Amino acid sequence: MTNLYVGNLPWSTTETQLKELFSQYGEVISAKIIEDRETGRSRGFGFVEMEQGSEEAIEALNGSDFSGRNIKVNVAKPKREARF
């Protein structure tokens, strides 16, 4: 399974739209839009987990136009430990 980072998303993007976009390239396990903790608004990026097809999705979608924005798609870096 591959976890993909998707950046420069329009603020209005929904998790359903993200899942539909990536499902053209393979089965999407999950799609998550990251929201600001205080306001609940989209932070303009998210993550998509795919069983297969992630390489094709990166190649096809990285730099492509999605609702008027050129999105960034690449393999997500491992989550960092929280620093206090």
C-alpha positions as CSV (number, residue, x, y, z in Angstrom):
1,M,0.0,0.0,0.0
2,T,1.2,3.5,-0.9
3,N,0.4,6.7,0.9
4,L,0.4,9.7,-1.5
5,Y,0.6,13.4,-0.6
6,V,-1.6,15.7,-2.6
7,G,-0.9,19.4,-2.3
8,N,-2.1,22.7,-3.7
9,L,-5.7,21.6,-3.6
10,P,-8.5,24.1,-4.0
11,W,-10.1,24.9,-0.5
12,S,-13.4,23.5,-1.7
13,T,-12.1,20.0,-2.5
14,T,-14.0,17.2,-0.8
15,E,-12.7,13.8,0.2
16,T,-15.2,12.3,-2.2
17,Q,-13.7,14.3,-5.1
18,L,-10.2,13.3,-4.2
19,K,-11.2,9.7,-4.1
20,E,-12.9,9.9,-7.5
21,L,-9.9,11.6,-9.0
22,F,-7.4,8.9,-7.9
23,S,-9.7,5.9,-8.5
24,Q,-9.1,6.3,-12.2
25,Y,-5.7,4.8,-11.6
26,G,-6.5,2.0,-9.0
27,E,-8.3,1.1,-5.9
28,V,-8.4,4.0,-3.3
29,I,-8.2,2.7,0.3
30,S,-8.7,6.1,1.8
31,A,-8.7,9.8,0.9
32,K,-8.3,12.5,3.6
33,I,-8.3,16.3,3.4
34,I,-6.3,17.9,6.2
35,E,-8.2,20.6,8.1
36,D,-7.2,23.4,10.4
37,R,-7.9,22.3,14.0
38,E,-9.3,25.6,15.0
39,T,-11.4,26.7,12.0
40,G,-12.2,23.3,10.4
41,R,-11.3,24.7,7.0
42,S,-9.2,22.8,4.5
43,R,-5.5,23.4,4.7
44,G,-5.2,22.8,0.9
45,F,-3.6,19.4,1.1
46,G,-4.5,15.8,1.8
47,F,-3.4,12.1,1.6
48,V,-4.6,9.2,-0.6
49,E,-3.8,5.6,0.2
50,M,-3.8,3.3,-2.8
51,E,-3.3,-0.5,-3.0
52,Q,-1.9,-0.3,-6.6
53,G,-1.7,2.3,-9.3
54,S,0.1,4.9,-7.3
55,E,2.9,5.3,-9.8
56,E,0.5,5.9,-12.6
57,A,-1.5,8.4,-10.5
58,I,1.7,10.3,-9.6
59,E,2.8,10.4,-13.3
60,A,-0.6,11.5,-14.6
61,L,-1.7,13.9,-11.8
62,N,1.5,15.6,-10.6
63,G,1.4,19.2,-12.0
64,S,-2.0,18.6,-13.6
65,D,-4.9,21.1,-13.4
66,F,-7.6,20.2,-10.8
67,S,-10.4,22.8,-10.5
68,G,-8.0,25.6,-11.6
69,R,-5.0,24.7,-9.5
70,N,-1.9,22.7,-10.5
71,I,-1.8,20.0,-7.9
72,K,1.3,18.3,-6.5
73,V,1.3,14.5,-6.1
74,N,4.1,12.4,-4.6
75,V,4.8,9.6,-2.2
76,A,4.1,10.9,1.3
77,K,7.0,11.1,3.7
78,P,6.7,9.1,7.0
79,K,4.8,11.0,9.7
80,R,7.1,13.0,12.0
81,E,6.9,12.6,15.8
82,A,5.2,15.5,17.5
83,R,7.7,18.0,19.0
84,F,6.8,19.9,22.2
